[in-house]
């Protein structure tokens, strides 16, 4: 399992969630 890949996806999801919160 590529943990680094999972971490990157999680970080991108967190960043996206933060962007959505800003817009709301």
C-alpha positions in Angstrom: 0.0 0.0 0.0 1.3 3.4 -0.9 0.8 5.5 2.2 2.3 8.6 0.7 -0.4 8.5 -2.0 -3.1 8.2 0.6 -1.7 11.1 2.6 -1.6 13.3 -0.5 -5.2 12.5 -1.3 -6.3 13.2 2.2 -4.4 16.5 2.2 -6.0 17.5 -1.1 -9.5 16.6 0.2 -8.8 18.7 3.3 -7.7 21.7 1.1 -10.8 21.3 -1.0 -13.1 21.2 2.0 -11.4 24.4 3.3 -12.0 26.1 -0.1 -15.7 25.1 0.0 -16.0 26.5 3.6 -14.5 29.8 2.5 -17.1 30.1 -0.4 -20.0 29.3 1.9 
